[in-house]
Each structure stands twice: as C-alpha cells, then as structure tokens.
Amino acid sequence: MIKTMLGVARLNFLTLSLACVFLVLSYSLYLGAPFNVGVLILVVTMAIAAHISVNAFNEYFDFRSGLDFLTPKTPFSGGSGALVADPSAARWALLLAVFSLMVVIVLGLVLVVRFGAALLWIGIPGVLVIYTYTHYLNRSAIACLLAPGVGFGLLMTLGAFWLFISAGSMQLSPVSNIPLGGWILALMVTVLVSNLLLVNQFPDLEADKKVGRRHLPIVIGRKRSTLVVLVLHSVAIACLVIGVLVEALPTLTLLVLVSSVLLVKLILGLYRLSEQWHLETAVPLLATNVAFIHIFILATALLLLLA
C-alpha cells in the first residue's frame, strides 16, 4: 500500500514545486528580504501538499474514468499506473488527495490569520484549481492549458514571494508593493509549467479523446500545439530578457538563455513527430522538455543567489 501511495503521489514530479519555491526564495534574498525559516517551512509544506493533492486527484479520477487503462505509460505521461496495478487502493488515493488538500487549507488559514485575509485571493482559486483540474478543467482546451501554469506561477510562486517579502514585519504588504521582478518571474513560471503539461498531453491524445477530454492537442492537433509550445517557451525567455532590460533582474541571469539549445531540439523534434507519431521517439523529447523547464527555473534561482 505504501508503494502504491508513493506512486499515486508521483514523488518524482514534486521537484517542480521545490524548484518554484527555491526561485522565490532566491529572488527574495536578492532583494534583501529577511529570511524567515518558519514561513519557508509553511510555504514548502503547502507547495508539496498541493502538488501531491492534484496528483492524487488526477490518479483517482483517471482510474475511475478508465483512462488509466487506455493511456500509454511513459515516465512523464499516462499516469503512474499504481491504481491499475492495485485497484483496491483507489479509495486510499482519494483519501490521500483529500488529506493533502486539507493540509493546504489548514496551513493556508494559519497564514491568513497571521498575515491577513488578502491571501484568500490566492488561496481560494488555488484550492479550486487543485480539485477541478482533472475532472472539469480538462474539458476546456484553454482552461486545461492555463490552469497548471496559473496554479504554479500566479498562485504558488507569486503567493510565496508575497509572503517572503512580508515576513520581516509579519504583515502582508500591499499588492502594489510587490516588485516588478516578482510578477515577471511568476509569469515566467506560468508559461513554463503550462508547457510542461501541454507537451505531456501529446502521447495521450487518442486515449484522452475517448473519455471526453478537450485539451489543446485534441482540439488543434499536435502540429499546431507545437507552435503553442514554441510561443510559450519564447514568452518565458522574453520574461527573463525584459526583466534584465527594466533592471528588475540582474544581468547575470541572462546566462540561463544557454539552455535554449534544448528548446531548439524540442521544437524541431515535436514538429517532425507531429507528421507521424511514434511514442518511442517522443519519450526523449518529453524528457528534454522537463529538463529545459527545470534548468530554466533552477539556473535562474542559482544566478540570483550569485548576483
């Protein structure tokens, strides 16, 4: 059962949440914000719990709909297969999803009491995205595209940054006091994470269509979706460049652009595959996309610490 629940939680995917928090912490320290270990622990715990919850809900609902029996399994898409291997654990997967969401809600209310009710503008949409992503938002191409990025970027990343810069006084700063760089980095994470899920939907197109999903590859096809991938990753690069140009980010962070070599490989590979899809050829491209996104976020964070 423990092994099954670890599969349901998708522990290997949780690195994304840690990378986002690390980015926020690095930029906060770059700006001279005080380091508050208590707030950091709360933020990390909430980020991990939120990620586990959305993963577990995804596993449970995809098992109940029968999708997990249809999707080809890769290290990056198609679900973990944990409930397919052990169907009796389905109710425990749902319990894990609900428990993790309750952890997010309780800790969020603790922060609301300590910092102010304005945090509910981030907390309430975050809870709704966690619960509705698999069962409802996946039936709308635009919502399905934007929800992951908004959850990790405009909600998790920006919310954590808001807390970190307010930790010194333990009173929530006005939204207008959030530096431009914070908004730029939140937007950067938003488009990167939306692209992470978008590319991972490519292998599941046929199976997802059978259970009523309507994500972008289903609606416009893999070839046009590849152009969307290019646009979104280009926006992430533009965020970094614009951040430096307006002096919201240090010039040193431009070194991250070296990772764009991976982007060239990714886009050319996806475009060729869109003509004739082969899962075996696609898996290395999925890995390239995951690597590019993690490198982009982590390298930016490290360079902010060095600046």
LUMVEX-550788 format. One record per residue (C-alpha): z, y, x; residue in one letter. Coordinates in steps of 0.5 Angstrom, whole numbers, padded with zeros to 4 digits, always signed. Each point is the difference from the previous one (the first is absolute). Layout:
ZYXA ...
//
This chain:
+0000+0000+0000M +0002+0005+0006I -0007-0002+0003K -0004+0002-0007T +0004+0006-0001M -0002+0003+0007L -0007-0002-0002G +0001+0004-0006V +0003+0006+0003A -0006+0000+0005R +0004+0002+0006L -0006+0001+0005N -0002+0005-0004F +0006+0004+0000L -0002+0003+0007T -0003+0005-0004L +0006+0003-0003S +0003+0000+0006L -0006+0004+0003A +0000+0005-0005C +0008+0002+0001V -0001+0000+0007F -0005+0005+0000L +0004+0004-0005V +0006+0000+0005L -0004+0002+0006S -0003+0006-0003Y +0007+0002-0003S +0003-0001+0007L -0007+0004+0003Y +0002+0006-0005L +0007+0000+0003G +0004-0003-0007A +0006-0003+0002P +0001-0008+0000F +0004-0003-0006N +0001-0007+0001V +0003-0001-0007G -0006+0003-0003V -0005-0004+0004L +0003-0007-0002I +0000+0002-0007L -0008+0002+0001V -0001-0006+0004V +0003-0005-0005T -0003+0004-0006M -0007-0001+0003A +0001-0007+0002I +0003-0002-0007A -0006+0004-0004A -0005-0004+0004H +0003-0007-0001I +0000+0002-0007S -0007+0002-0001V -0002-0006+0004N +0004-0005-0004A -0002+0003-0007F -0007-0001+0003N +0001-0007+0002E +0003-0002-0007Y -0005+0004-0005F -0006-0003+0004D +0004-0007+0000F +0001+0001-0008R -0008+0002-0001S -0002-0006+0004G -0004+0005+0005L +0004-0003+0006D -0003-0007-0002F -0007+0004+0001L +0000+0004+0006T -0002-0002+0007P +0006+0001+0004K +0000+0004+0007T +0006+0003+0004P -0002+0006-0003F -0002-0001-0008S +0000-0005-0005G +0008+0000+0000G +0005-0005+0004S -0001-0006-0005G +0007-0001+0000A +0001-0001-0007L -0007-0004+0000V +0004-0005+0004A +0006+0000-0003D -0001+0003-0008P +0008-0002-0002S +0001+0006+0005A -0003+0005-0005A +0006+0003-0003R +0003+0001+0006W -0006+0004+0002A +0001+0004-0006L +0008+0001+0002L -0002+0002+0007L -0004+0005-0003A +0005+0003-0005V +0005+0000+0005F -0003+0003+0005S -0002+0006-0005L +0007+0000-0002M +0002+0002+0007V -0005+0005+0001V +0002+0003-0007I +0008+0000+0002V -0002+0003+0007L -0004+0005-0003G +0005+0002-0005L +0005+0001+0006V -0005+0004+0004L -0001+0004-0007V +0008+0001-0001V +0001+0002+0008R -0007+0005+0001F -0002+0002-0007G -0004-0002-0007A -0006+0002+0003A -0001-0006+0004L -0001-0003-0007L -0007+0003+0000W -0002-0005+0006I +0005-0006-0003G -0003-0001-0007I -0007+0000+0002P +0002-0005+0006G +0003-0005-0005V -0006+0000-0005L -0005-0001+0006V +0004-0006+0002I +0001-0003-0007Y -0007+0002-0003T -0005-0001+0007Y -0002-0008-0001T +0001+0000-0008H -0003+0006-0002Y -0003+0005+0005L -0005-0006+0003N -0003+0001-0007R -0003+0007+0002S -0004+0001+0006A +0002+0007+0002I +0008-0002-0001A -0001-0006+0004C -0003+0004+0006L +0005+0005+0000L +0007-0003-0002A +0001-0003+0006P -0001+0006+0004G +0004+0004-0004V +0006-0004+0000G +0000-0001+0008F -0003+0007+0001G +0002+0006-0005L +0006-0004-0002L +0003-0004+0005M -0002+0004+0006T +0001+0007-0003L +0006-0002-0003G +0003-0003+0006A -0002+0006+0004F +0003+0005-0005W +0007-0004+0001L +0000+0000+0007F -0001+0008+0001I +0005+0001-0005S +0005-0005+0003A +0003+0006+0004G +0003+0003-0006S +0000-0006-0004M -0003+0005-0006Q -0007-0001-0002L -0005+0005+0003S -0005+0004-0005P -0006-0004+0000V -0003+0007+0002S +0003-0001+0007N -0003-0007+0002I -0004+0002+0006P -0008-0001-0001L +0000-0006+0005G +0004-0004-0005G -0005+0001-0005W -0005-0002+0005I +0003-0006+0002L +0001-0002-0007A -0007+0001-0002L -0002-0004+0007M +0004-0006-0002V -0002+0000-0007T -0007-0001+0001V +0001-0005+0006L +0004-0004-0005V -0005+0001-0006S -0005-0003+0005N +0005-0006+0002L +0000-0002-0007L -0007+0001-0001L -0003-0004+0006V +0005-0006-0002N -0004+0000-0007Q -0006-0001+0003F +0001-0008+0000P +0003-0001-0007D -0006+0004-0003L -0002-0006-0004E +0007-0003-0002A +0003+0007-0002D -0006+0001-0005K +0002-0007-0003K +0007+0003-0002V -0002+0007-0002G +0001+0004+0006R -0005+0006+0001R +0001+0002+0007H -0005+0004+0004L -0004-0006+0003P +0000-0003-0007I -0003+0007-0003V -0005+0003+0005I -0001-0007+0005G +0002-0001+0007R -0005+0004+0003K +0002+0007-0004R +0007-0002+0001S -0001+0000+0008T -0003+0007-0001L +0007+0002-0003V +0004-0003+0006V -0004+0004+0005L +0001+0006-0004V +0008-0001-0001L +0001-0002+0007H -0004+0006+0002S +0005+0004-0004V +0005-0003+0004A -0003+0002+0006I -0001+0007-0002A +0007+0001-0002C +0002-0001+0007L -0005+0005+0003V +0001+0005-0006I +0008-0001+0002G -0001+0002+0007V -0005+0006-0001L +0005+0003-0005V +0006-0001+0005E +0003-0005-0005A +0000-0006+0005L +0000+0000+0008P -0007+0000+0003T +0003-0007+0004L -0001-0004-0007T -0008+0001+0001L +0001-0006+0005L +0000-0004-0007V -0007+0001-0001L -0002-0005+0005V +0002-0005-0005S -0006+0002-0004S -0004-0005+0005V +0003-0005-0005L -0003+0003-0006L -0007+0000+0002V +0001-0008+0001K +0003+0000-0007L -0005+0004-0004I -0006-0003+0003L +0003-0007-0001G +0001+0001-0007L -0007+0003-0001Y -0003-0006+0003R +0004-0004-0004L -0001+0003-0007S -0007-0002+0000E +0002-0008+0001Q +0008-0001-0001W +0003-0005+0005H +0007-0001+0000L +0001-0003+0007E -0004+0006+0002T +0004+0005-0004A +0007-0002+0003V +0000+0003+0007P -0003+0007-0004L +0007-0001-0004L +0004+0000+0006A -0004+0006+0003T +0002+0004-0006N +0007-0002+0000V +0000+0001+0008A -0003+0007-0001F +0005+0003-0005I +0006-0003+0004H -0003+0003+0006I -0001+0007-0003F +0007+0001-0003I +0004-0003+0006L -0004+0003+0005A +0001+0007-0004T +0007-0001+0000A +0001-0002+0007L -0004+0006+0002L +0004+0005-0004L +0006-0003+0004L -0003+0001+0006L -0003+0007-0001A 
//
